[in-house]
Amino acid sequence: MARPMSVSKGPRVGRDRGRVSLMRRKLGAFTVGQWLLALFLLPTALFMLAPFVWMVSTSLKTSGQVFEYPPNLIPHPIEWGNYLKVFTVLPFARFFLNSFIVAASVTVLQLVTSSLAAYAFARLRFPGRDALFLGYLGTLMIPGQVVIIPNFILLRYLGWINTYQGLILPAAFSAFGTFLLRQFFLTIPNELEDAAVVDGASRFQIYLRVILPLSGPALSALAIFTFLFQWNSFLFPLVVTNSVDMNTLTVGLRTLQGQYNTAWTLLMAGSVVALLPVLLVFVVAQRYFIRGITLTGLGGR
């Protein structure tokens, strides 16, 4: 009876050993200064994680355990009911939906408006283009708090207070997004556009079929920046909304903090839930985020 042929594992084992040896050489290639920098950054990173660890710990405590001394990092018993209670005490699902609608809508609109403006500033030739772009960038030096009152007066005049359009449309245009995409568009070779022009493509077709497909890293970086900023936005939604049904997560969680008492366990439980989408977005898209920051840079012409 013929014996079954054995599968040789030699090449695979060799590749694994090669990876291990390569990793060891890379670790050994670190200079003393790099090792010292790593040793310095490690406790710094742990120190920055401390507030998040404390937030999770507080969300799992009972009200009486919050102010115990000495404080216990691992509560006993663990109160998982805080995460369910925050959905019953507050319309938390509505807050979550409002934040998602606002953040997603602003992200999509900023990608459209910023990419169109960036293409015009990077590729089109018209009188006063550079002066207009400098004036556009000058708005970045104006603090957002300065324009809150004018925006509120305008939104009240339009009847958009306490509406989705009042939360979304003022943030649909971004000078930072235009600058970020313009710098990336300048790195795309002009020969690609010339070839598209020879084939009979219009300006909009070039923008849609040549520029945008090549700008994935920059668009991804802008999308992440915009979504995270809008998800964590507090002051503008606080001013524009005046009813519980239109509150976003950041504004809705504020209702747990009163003048004389604060529901710390529920506040921390709600904060943990609000943090999960942000972590998910960053974990899923961090490769595009880092690549976009690396490729975009600040150069241009």
PAGU-879535 format. One record per residue: residue in three letters; chain; x, y, z of N, C-alpha, C in turn. Coordinates in steps of 0.2 Angstrom, whole numbers, padded with zeros to 4 digits. Each point is the difference from the previous one (the first is absolute). Layout:
// residues N
    r  c  n.east  n.north   n.up  ca.east  ca.north  ca.up  c.east  c.north   c.up
  Ala  A       X        Y      Z        X         Y      Z       X        Y      Z
...
//
This chain:
// residues 301
    r  c  n.east  n.north   n.up  ca.east  ca.north  ca.up  c.east  c.north   c.up
  Met  A    0004    -0006   0000    -0004      0006   0000    0004     0006   0000
  Ala  A   -0001     0005  -0005     0004      0006   0000   -0001     0005   0005
  Arg  A    0005     0002   0003     0000      0005   0005   -0002     0007  -0003
  Pro  A   -0004     0004   0004    -0002      0007  -0003    0006     0004   0000
  Met  A    0000     0004  -0005     0006      0005   0000    0000     0005   0005
  Ser  A    0005     0001   0003     0001      0005   0005    0001     0007  -0003
  Val  A   -0003     0005   0003     0001      0007  -0003    0006     0003   0004
  Ser  A    0005     0002  -0004     0006      0003   0003   -0002     0007   0003
  Lys  A    0002     0001   0006     0000      0007   0003    0006     0004   0000
  Gly  A    0005    -0003  -0004     0006      0004   0001    0000     0007  -0003
  Pro  A   -0003     0001  -0006     0000      0007  -0002   -0004     0005   0005
  Arg  A   -0005    -0002   0002    -0004      0004   0005    0004     0001   0006
  Val  A    0003    -0005   0003     0004      0001   0006    0006     0005  -0001
  Gly  A    0003    -0001  -0006     0005      0005  -0002   -0002     0007  -0001
  Arg  A   -0006     0001  -0002    -0003      0007  -0001   -0001     0003   0007
  Asp  A   -0003    -0004   0005    -0001      0002   0006    0006     0002   0004
  Arg  A    0005    -0004  -0001     0007      0001   0003    0003     0006  -0003
  Gly  A   -0001     0001  -0006     0003      0006  -0003   -0004     0007   0002
  Arg  A   -0006    -0001   0002    -0004      0006   0002    0003     0001   0008
  Val  A    0001    -0005   0004     0002      0001   0006    0007     0003   0000
  Ser  A    0004    -0002  -0004     0007      0003   0000    0000     0007  -0003
  Leu  A   -0004     0001  -0004    -0001      0007  -0003   -0002     0005   0006
  Met  A   -0005    -0003   0004    -0003      0004   0005    0006     0002   0005
  Arg  A    0004    -0006   0002     0005      0001   0005    0005     0005  -0003
  Arg  A    0002     0000  -0006     0005      0005  -0003   -0003     0007   0000
  Lys  A   -0006     0001  -0001    -0003      0007   0001    0000     0002   0007
  Leu  A   -0002    -0004   0005     0001      0002   0007    0007     0001   0002
  Gly  A    0004    -0004  -0003     0007      0002   0002    0003     0006  -0004
  Ala  A   -0003     0002  -0005     0002      0006  -0004   -0002     0006   0004
  Phe  A   -0004     0000   0005    -0002      0006   0003    0006     0003   0004
  Thr  A    0000     0006   0000     0006      0004   0003   -0002     0001   0007
  Val  A    0005     0002   0004    -0002      0001   0008   -0005     0005   0000
  Gly  A    0001     0006  -0004    -0005      0005   0001   -0007    -0002  -0002
  Gln  A   -0001    -0005  -0005    -0007     -0002  -0001   -0003    -0004   0005
  Trp  A    0005    -0004   0004    -0003     -0004   0005   -0002     0004   0006
  Leu  A    0004     0005   0001    -0002      0005   0006   -0006     0004  -0002
  Leu  A   -0001     0002  -0006    -0006      0003  -0002   -0006    -0005   0001
  Ala  A    0001    -0006  -0002    -0006     -0005   0001   -0001    -0001   0007
  Leu  A    0005     0000   0005    -0001     -0001   0007   -0004     0006   0003
  Phe  A    0002     0006  -0003    -0004      0006   0002   -0007     0001  -0002
  Leu  A   -0001    -0003  -0007    -0007      0001  -0002   -0005    -0005   0003
  Leu  A    0003    -0006   0002    -0004     -0005   0003   -0004     0002   0006
  Pro  A    0003     0003   0005    -0003      0002   0006   -0005     0006  -0002
  Thr  A    0002     0004  -0005    -0004      0006  -0002   -0006    -0003  -0003
  Ala  A    0000    -0005  -0004    -0006     -0003  -0003   -0005    -0003   0005
  Leu  A    0003    -0003   0005    -0004     -0003   0006   -0003     0006   0004
  Phe  A    0004     0005   0001    -0003      0006   0003   -0006     0003  -0003
  Met  A    0001     0000  -0007    -0006      0003  -0004   -0006    -0005   0000
  Leu  A    0001    -0006   0001    -0005     -0005   0000   -0004     0000   0007
  Ala  A    0003     0003   0005    -0003      0000   0007   -0007     0003   0000
  Pro  A   -0001     0005  -0003    -0007      0003   0000   -0005    -0005  -0003
  Phe  A    0002    -0003  -0005    -0005     -0005  -0003   -0001    -0006   0004
  Val  A    0005    -0002   0003    -0001     -0006   0005   -0004     0002   0006
  Trp  A    0001     0006   0002    -0004      0002   0006   -0007     0001  -0002
  Met  A   -0002     0002  -0006    -0007      0001  -0003   -0003    -0007   0000
  Val  A    0003    -0005  -0003    -0003     -0007   0000   -0001    -0002   0007
  Ser  A    0005     0001   0004    -0001     -0003   0007   -0006     0003   0004
  Thr  A    0000     0007  -0001    -0006      0003   0003   -0007    -0002  -0003
  Ser  A    0000    -0001  -0006    -0006     -0003  -0004   -0003    -0006   0003
  Leu  A    0005    -0004   0003    -0002     -0007   0003   -0001     0000   0007
  Lys  A    0000     0006   0004    -0001      0001   0007   -0007     0001   0002
  Thr  A   -0001    -0001   0006    -0007      0003   0003    0001     0007   0002
  Ser  A   -0005     0004   0001     0001      0007   0002    0004     0001   0007
  Gly  A   -0001    -0005   0004     0004      0000   0007    0008    -0001  -0001
  Gln  A    0002    -0003  -0006     0007     -0002  -0001    0004     0005  -0003
  Val  A   -0004     0005  -0003     0004      0005  -0004    0005     0004   0005
  Phe  A   -0002     0002   0006     0004      0004   0004    0003    -0004   0006
  Glu  A    0001    -0006  -0001     0004     -0004   0005    0007     0002   0000
  Tyr  A    0003     0000   0006     0007      0001   0001    0003    -0006   0004
  Pro  A    0005    -0003  -0002     0004      0001  -0007   -0005    -0002  -0005
  Pro  A    0001     0003  -0006    -0004     -0002  -0006    0002    -0007  -0002
  Asn  A   -0005    -0003  -0003     0001     -0007  -0003   -0001     0000  -0007
  Leu  A    0005    -0002  -0003     0000      0000  -0008   -0004    -0005  -0003
  Ile  A    0000    -0006   0004    -0005     -0005  -0002   -0006    -0001   0005
  Pro  A   -0005     0002  -0002    -0006      0001   0005   -0002    -0007   0002
  His  A   -0003    -0001   0006    -0003     -0006   0002   -0006     0001   0004
  Pro  A   -0006    -0002  -0002    -0001     -0004  -0006   -0001     0005  -0006
  Ile  A    0001    -0003  -0006     0000      0004  -0006   -0008     0001  -0002
  Glu  A   -0001     0006  -0001    -0007      0003  -0001   -0001     0001  -0008
  Trp  A   -0002    -0006  -0003    -0001      0000  -0008   -0007     0004  -0001
  Gly  A   -0004     0000   0005    -0006      0004  -0002    0000     0007  -0001
  Asn  A    0006     0003   0001     0000      0007  -0002   -0001     0002  -0007
  Tyr  A    0003    -0005  -0004    -0001      0001  -0007   -0007    -0001  -0003
  Leu  A   -0004    -0004   0004    -0007     -0001  -0002   -0004     0006   0003
  Lys  A    0002     0002   0005    -0004      0006   0004    0001     0006  -0004
  Val  A    0006     0002  -0003     0000      0006  -0004   -0004     0000  -0006
  Phe  A   -0002    -0005  -0002    -0005      0000  -0006   -0007     0000   0002
  Thr  A   -0002    -0001   0007    -0006      0001   0002   -0001     0007   0004
  Val  A    0005     0003   0003     0000      0006   0003   -0001     0006  -0005
  Leu  A    0004    -0001  -0006     0000      0005  -0005   -0002    -0003  -0007
  Pro  A   -0002     0004  -0005    -0001     -0003  -0007    0006    -0001  -0003
  Phe  A    0004    -0004   0003     0007     -0001  -0003    0001    -0002  -0007
  Ala  A   -0005    -0005  -0002     0000     -0002  -0007   -0001     0006  -0005
  Arg  A   -0005     0005   0002    -0001      0006  -0004    0006     0004   0000
  Phe  A    0004     0001   0005     0006      0004   0000    0005    -0003  -0005
  Phe  A    0000    -0007   0001     0005     -0003  -0004   -0002     0001  -0008
  Leu  A   -0006    -0001  -0001    -0002      0001  -0007    0001     0007  -0003
  Asn  A   -0001     0005   0004     0001      0007  -0002    0007     0001  -0001
  Ser  A    0004    -0002   0004     0008      0001  -0001    0002    -0004  -0006
  Phe  A   -0003    -0006  -0002     0002     -0003  -0006   -0002     0003  -0006
  Ile  A   -0006     0003   0000    -0003      0003  -0006    0004     0007  -0001
  Val  A    0002     0003   0005     0003      0007  -0001    0007    -0002  -0002
  Ala  A    0004    -0004   0004     0007     -0001  -0002    0001    -0003  -0007
  Ala  A   -0005    -0005  -0002     0001     -0003  -0007   -0002     0005  -0005
  Ser  A   -0005     0004   0001    -0002      0005  -0005    0005     0005  -0001
  Val  A    0003     0003   0005     0005      0005   0000    0006    -0003  -0004
  Thr  A    0002    -0006   0002     0006     -0004  -0003   -0001     0000  -0008
  Val  A   -0006    -0003  -0002    -0001      0000  -0007    0000     0007  -0004
  Leu  A   -0004     0004   0003     0000      0007  -0003    0007     0003   0000
  Gln  A    0004     0000   0005     0006      0003   0000    0005    -0004  -0005
  Leu  A   -0001    -0006  -0001     0004     -0003  -0006   -0002     0002  -0006
  Val  A   -0006     0001  -0002    -0002      0003  -0006    0002     0007  -0001
  Thr  A   -0002     0005   0005     0002      0007  -0001    0007     0001   0000
  Ser  A    0004    -0003   0005     0007      0001   0000    0004    -0003  -0006
  Ser  A   -0002    -0005  -0003     0003     -0003  -0006   -0001     0004  -0006
  Leu  A   -0006     0003   0000    -0002      0004  -0006    0004     0007   0000
  Ala  A    0000     0003   0006     0004      0006   0001    0007    -0001  -0001
  Ala  A    0003    -0006   0003     0007     -0001   0000    0002    -0001  -0008
  Tyr  A   -0004    -0004  -0004     0001     -0001  -0007    0001     0007  -0003
  Ala  A   -0005     0005   0001     0000      0006  -0003    0006     0004   0002
  Phe  A    0002     0000   0006     0006      0004   0002    0007    -0004  -0002
  Ala  A    0000    -0006  -0001     0006     -0004  -0002    0001     0000  -0008
  Arg  A   -0006     0000  -0004     0001     -0002  -0007   -0003     0006  -0004
  Leu  A   -0005     0004   0002    -0003      0005  -0005    0004     0006   0001
  Arg  A    0001     0004  -0006     0003      0006   0000   -0005     0006  -0001
  Phe  A   -0001     0004   0005    -0005      0006   0000    0003     0006   0004
  Pro  A   -0002     0006  -0002     0003      0006   0003   -0002     0000   0008
  Gly  A    0005     0001   0004     0000      0001   0007   -0001    -0007   0003
  Arg  A    0003    -0005  -0003    -0001     -0007   0003    0004     0000   0007
  Asp  A    0007     0002  -0001     0004     -0001   0006   -0002     0005   0006
  Ala  A   -0002     0006  -0002    -0003      0004   0005   -0006    -0002   0004
  Leu  A   -0004    -0003  -0004    -0007     -0003   0003    0002    -0006   0004
  Phe  A    0005    -0004  -0002     0002     -0006   0004    0003     0002   0007
  Leu  A    0004     0006  -0001     0003      0002   0007   -0005     0003   0004
  Gly  A   -0005     0003  -0003    -0006      0003   0005   -0004    -0006   0002
  Tyr  A    0000    -0005  -0003    -0004     -0006   0002    0004    -0003   0006
  Leu  A    0007    -0001  -0001     0004     -0002   0006    0000     0004   0006
  Gly  A   -0001     0007  -0001    -0001      0004   0005   -0005    -0001   0005
  Thr  A   -0005    -0003  -0002    -0006     -0002   0004    0002    -0005   0005
  Leu  A    0006    -0004  -0001     0002     -0005   0005    0002     0004   0006
  Met  A    0002     0006   0000     0003      0003   0006   -0006     0003   0004
  Ile  A   -0006     0000  -0002    -0005      0002   0004   -0003    -0005   0004
  Pro  A    0000     0001   0007    -0003     -0005   0004   -0007    -0002  -0001
  Gly  A   -0002    -0006   0001    -0007     -0002  -0001   -0005     0003   0004
  Gln  A    0003     0002   0006    -0005      0003   0005   -0002     0007  -0002
  Val  A    0004     0003  -0004    -0001      0007  -0003   -0007     0000  -0004
  Val  A    0000    -0005  -0004    -0006      0000  -0005   -0006    -0003   0002
  Ile  A    0000    -0002   0006    -0006     -0004   0003   -0006     0005   0000
  Ile  A    0001     0006   0003    -0006      0004   0000   -0003     0002  -0007
  Pro  A    0005     0002  -0005    -0003      0002  -0006   -0003    -0006  -0004
  Asn  A    0003    -0006   0001    -0004     -0006  -0002   -0007    -0001   0003
  Phe  A    0000     0001   0006    -0006     -0001   0004   -0006     0005  -0003
  Ile  A    0002     0006  -0001    -0004      0005  -0002   -0003    -0002  -0007
  Leu  A    0005    -0002  -0005    -0002     -0002  -0006   -0005    -0006   0000
  Leu  A    0002    -0005   0004    -0004     -0006   0000   -0007     0002   0003
  Arg  A   -0001     0004   0005    -0006      0002   0002   -0004     0004  -0005
  Tyr  A    0003     0004  -0004    -0003      0004  -0005   -0003    -0005  -0006
  Leu  A    0004    -0006  -0001    -0002     -0005  -0005   -0005    -0005   0003
  Gly  A   -0001     0001   0007    -0005     -0005   0003    0003    -0007   0001
  Trp  A    0007     0000   0000     0003     -0007   0001    0003    -0002   0007
  Ile  A   -0002     0004   0005     0002     -0002   0006   -0004    -0006   0002
  Asn  A    0004    -0005   0004    -0003     -0006   0002   -0002    -0005  -0006
  Thr  A    0004     0001  -0005    -0001     -0005  -0006    0006    -0003  -0003
  Tyr  A    0000    -0005  -0004     0005     -0003  -0002    0004     0004  -0005
  Gln  A   -0003     0004  -0004     0003      0004  -0005    0004     0006   0004
  Gly  A   -0002     0002   0006     0004      0005   0004    0006    -0003   0003
  Leu  A    0000    -0007   0001     0006     -0003   0003    0005    -0002  -0006
  Ile  A   -0003    -0001  -0006     0004     -0003  -0005    0003     0005  -0005
  Leu  A   -0004     0004  -0002     0002      0005  -0006    0006     0005   0002
  Pro  A    0000     0003   0006     0005      0004   0002    0007    -0003   0000
  Ala  A    0000    -0006   0001     0007     -0004   0000    0001    -0004  -0006
  Ala  A   -0004     0001  -0006     0001     -0003  -0006    0006     0002  -0004
  Phe  A    0003     0006   0002     0005      0003  -0004    0006     0001   0005
  Ser  A    0006    -0002  -0003     0006      0000   0004    0006     0003  -0003
  Ala  A    0003     0005   0002     0006      0003  -0002    0006    -0005   0001
  Phe  A    0000    -0004   0005     0005     -0005   0002    0000    -0005  -0005
  Gly  A   -0006    -0003  -0002    -0001     -0005  -0004    0002     0002  -0007
  Thr  A   -0002     0006  -0002     0002      0002  -0007    0008     0001   0000
  Phe  A    0003     0002   0005     0007      0001   0000    0003    -0007  -0001
  Leu  A   -0002    -0005   0004     0003     -0006   0001   -0001    -0004  -0007
  Leu  A   -0005     0001  -0003    -0001     -0004  -0007    0003     0004  -0005
  Arg  A    0001     0007   0000     0003      0003  -0005    0008    -0002   0000
  Gln  A    0003     0000   0006     0007     -0002   0000    0001    -0007  -0003
  Phe  A   -0005    -0005   0001     0001     -0006  -0003   -0001     0000  -0008
  Phe  A   -0005     0004  -0002    -0002      0000  -0007    0006     0003  -0004
  Leu  A    0004     0004   0003     0006      0003  -0003    0006    -0005  -0001
  Thr  A   -0001    -0006   0003     0005     -0005  -0001   -0002    -0005  -0005
  Ile  A   -0006     0001  -0003    -0002     -0005  -0006    0003     0003  -0006
  Pro  A    0003    -0004  -0004     0003      0003  -0006   -0005     0003  -0005
  Asn  A    0002     0005  -0003    -0004      0004  -0005   -0001    -0005  -0006
  Glu  A    0005    -0004  -0002     0000     -0004  -0006   -0007    -0004   0000
  Leu  A   -0002    -0002   0006    -0006     -0004   0000   -0006     0004  -0002
  Glu  A   -0001     0006   0002    -0005      0004  -0002    0001     0002  -0008
  Asp  A    0006     0001  -0002     0001      0001  -0007   -0003    -0006  -0004
  Ala  A    0002    -0006   0002    -0002     -0006  -0004   -0008     0000   0000
  Ala  A   -0003     0002   0006    -0008      0000   0000   -0003     0005  -0004
  Val  A    0004     0006  -0001    -0003      0005  -0004    0001    -0002  -0008
  Val  A    0005    -0004  -0001     0001     -0002  -0007   -0006    -0005  -0002
  Asp  A   -0002    -0004   0005    -0005     -0005  -0001   -0007     0003   0000
  Gly  A    0000     0007   0001    -0007      0004   0000   -0003     0000   0006
  Ala  A    0003    -0001   0006    -0003      0001   0007   -0001     0007   0001
  Ser  A   -0005     0002   0004    -0002      0007   0002    0004     0000   0007
  Arg  A    0000     0007   0002     0003      0001   0007   -0004    -0004   0005
  Phe  A   -0006    -0001   0000    -0003     -0004   0006    0001    -0007  -0001
  Gln  A    0001    -0002  -0006     0001     -0007  -0001    0007    -0002   0002
  Ile  A    0005     0005  -0001     0007     -0001   0003    0000     0000   0007
  Tyr  A   -0004     0004   0003     0000      0001   0008   -0003    -0007   0002
  Leu  A   -0006    -0003  -0003    -0003     -0005   0002    0003    -0007  -0001
  Arg  A    0004     0000  -0006     0002     -0007  -0002    0008     0000   0000
  Val  A    0003     0005   0001     0008      0000   0001    0002     0002   0007
  Ile  A   -0002     0006   0002     0002      0003   0006   -0002    -0004   0006
  Leu  A   -0007    -0001   0001    -0002     -0003   0006    0002    -0007   0001
  Pro  A    0000    -0005  -0006     0003     -0006   0001    0007    -0001   0003
  Leu  A    0004     0005  -0002     0007      0001   0002    0001     0003   0007
  Ser  A   -0005     0002   0003     0000      0004   0006   -0003    -0003   0006
  Gly  A    0000    -0007   0000    -0003     -0004   0005    0003     0001   0007
  Pro  A    0007     0001   0001     0003      0001   0006   -0002     0007   0003
  Ala  A    0000     0005  -0004    -0001      0007   0003   -0008     0000   0002
  Leu  A   -0004    -0003  -0005    -0007      0000   0002   -0002    -0004   0006
  Ser  A    0004    -0005   0001    -0001     -0004   0006    0002     0004   0006
  Ala  A    0006     0003   0000     0002      0004   0006   -0005     0005   0001
  Leu  A   -0002     0004  -0005    -0005      0005   0002   -0007    -0003   0003
  Ala  A   -0002    -0005  -0003    -0006     -0003   0003    0001    -0002   0007
  Ile  A    0005    -0003   0002     0001     -0002   0007    0001     0007   0004
  Phe  A    0003     0005  -0002     0001      0006   0004   -0007     0003   0001
  Thr  A   -0004     0000  -0005    -0007      0003   0000   -0004    -0004   0004
  Phe  A   -0001    -0006   0000    -0004     -0004   0003    0001     0000   0008
  Leu  A    0007     0000   0002     0002      0000   0007   -0002     0007   0003
  Phe  A    0001     0005  -0004    -0001      0007   0003   -0007     0001   0001
  Gln  A   -0004    -0002  -0005    -0008      0001   0000   -0003    -0005   0006
  Trp  A    0003    -0006   0001    -0003     -0004   0005    0002     0003   0007
  Asn  A    0005     0003   0001     0002      0003   0006   -0002     0007   0001
  Ser  A   -0003     0003  -0005    -0002      0007   0000   -0005     0001   0006
  Phe  A    0001     0005   0004    -0005      0002   0006   -0003     0007   0000
  Leu  A    0004     0005  -0001    -0002      0007   0000   -0005     0002  -0005
  Phe  A    0001    -0002  -0006    -0005      0002  -0005   -0006    -0003   0000
  Pro  A    0000    -0007   0001    -0007     -0003   0001   -0004     0002   0007
  Leu  A    0004     0002   0005    -0003      0003   0006   -0004     0006  -0001
  Val  A    0003     0004  -0005    -0003      0007  -0001   -0006    -0001  -0005
  Val  A    0001    -0004  -0005    -0005     -0001  -0005   -0006    -0004   0002
  Thr  A    0001    -0005   0004    -0006     -0004   0002   -0003     0002   0007
  Asn  A   -0007    -0001   0000    -0003      0002   0007   -0005    -0005   0002
  Ser  A    0000    -0006  -0003    -0005     -0005   0002    0004    -0007   0001
  Val  A   -0002    -0004   0004     0003     -0006   0001    0001    -0005  -0006
  Asp  A   -0005     0001  -0004    -0001     -0005  -0006    0006     0002  -0005
  Met  A    0002     0006   0000     0005      0002  -0005    0007     0000   0003
  Asn  A    0001    -0001   0006     0007      0000   0004    0004    -0006  -0003
  Thr  A    0007     0002  -0001     0005     -0005  -0002    0002    -0003   0006
  Leu  A    0005    -0005  -0001     0002     -0004   0006    0004     0005   0005
  Thr  A    0004     0004  -0002     0004      0004   0005   -0005     0005   0003
  Val  A   -0005     0002  -0003    -0005      0005   0004   -0004    -0004   0004
  Gly  A   -0002    -0006  -0002    -0005     -0004   0004    0003    -0003   0006
  Leu  A    0007    -0001   0000     0003     -0003   0006    0001     0006   0005
  Arg  A    0000     0006  -0002     0000      0006   0005   -0006     0000   0005
  Thr  A   -0006    -0003  -0002    -0005      0000   0004    0001    -0004   0006
  Leu  A    0005    -0005   0000     0001     -0004   0006    0004     0004   0005
  Gln  A    0002     0006  -0001     0004      0004   0004   -0004     0006   0002
  Gly  A   -0002     0000   0007    -0005      0005   0002    0004     0005   0005
  Gln  A   -0003     0005   0002     0003      0005   0004    0003    -0002   0007
  Tyr  A   -0004    -0005   0003     0002     -0003   0007    0002    -0007   0000
  Asn  A   -0001    -0003  -0006     0001     -0008   0000    0002    -0002  -0007
  Thr  A    0004    -0005  -0001     0002     -0002  -0006   -0001    -0008   0000
  Ala  A   -0003    -0003  -0005     0000     -0007   0000    0006    -0003  -0003
  Trp  A    0005     0000   0003     0007     -0002  -0003    0000    -0007  -0003
  Thr  A   -0003    -0005   0003     0000     -0006  -0003   -0004    -0001  -0007
  Leu  A   -0005     0004   0000    -0004      0000  -0006    0004     0004  -0005
  Leu  A    0003     0006   0002     0003      0004  -0005    0006    -0003  -0003
  Met  A    0004    -0004   0004     0005     -0004  -0002   -0002    -0006  -0005
  Ala  A   -0005    -0003   0002    -0003     -0005  -0004   -0002     0002  -0007
  Gly  A   -0003     0006   0000    -0002      0003  -0007    0006     0003  -0003
  Ser  A    0005     0002   0003     0006      0002  -0003    0004    -0006  -0004
  Val  A    0000    -0005   0004     0003     -0006  -0003   -0004    -0002  -0007
  Val  A   -0006     0000   0001    -0004     -0002  -0006    0001     0005  -0006
  Ala  A    0000     0006   0002     0001      0005  -0005    0007     0000  -0003
  Leu  A    0005    -0003   0003     0007     -0001  -0002    0001    -0005  -0005
  Leu  A   -0004    -0005   0001     0000     -0006  -0004    0001     0001  -0008
  Pro  A   -0005     0004  -0003     0000      0001  -0007    0007     0004  -0002
  Val  A    0002     0004   0004     0006      0004  -0001    0006    -0005  -0001
  Leu  A    0001    -0005   0005     0005     -0005   0000   -0001    -0004  -0006
  Leu  A   -0006    -0002  -0002    -0001     -0004  -0005    0002     0003  -0007
  Val  A   -0002     0006  -0001     0003      0004  -0006    0007     0000   0000
  Phe  A    0003     0002   0005     0008      0001   0000    0003    -0007  -0001
  Val  A   -0002    -0005   0003     0003     -0007  -0001   -0001    -0002  -0007
  Val  A   -0006     0000  -0003    -0001     -0002  -0007    0004     0004  -0005
  Ala  A    0000     0007   0001     0003      0004  -0005    0007     0003   0002
  Gln  A    0003    -0002   0005     0006      0003   0002    0006    -0001  -0005
  Arg  A   -0001    -0005  -0004     0005     -0001  -0006   -0001     0006  -0005
  Tyr  A   -0006     0001  -0002    -0001      0005  -0004    0002     0007   0003
  Phe  A   -0002     0001   0006     0001      0006   0004    0008     0002   0000
  Ile  A    0004    -0005   0001     0007      0001   0001    0003     0001  -0007
  Arg  A   -0002    -0004  -0005     0002      0001  -0007   -0002     0007  -0003
  Gly  A   -0006     0002   0002    -0002      0007  -0003    0004     0005   0003
  Ile  A    0001     0000   0007     0005      0005   0003    0007     0000  -0003
  Thr  A    0002    -0006  -0002     0007      0000  -0002    0000     0002  -0007
  Leu  A   -0005    -0001  -0005     0001      0001  -0006   -0002     0008  -0002
  Thr  A   -0005     0002   0004    -0002      0007  -0001    0005     0005   0001
  Gly  A    0003     0000   0006     0005      0005   0002   -0002     0007   0000
  Leu  A    0004     0005  -0001    -0001      0007   0000    0003     0003  -0006
  Gly  A    0003    -0004  -0005     0003      0003  -0006   -0005     0002  -0005
  Gly  A    0002     0004  -0005    -0005      0002  -0005    0004     0005  -0005
  Arg  A   -0004     0002  -0004     0003      0005  -0005   -0005     0005  -0001
//
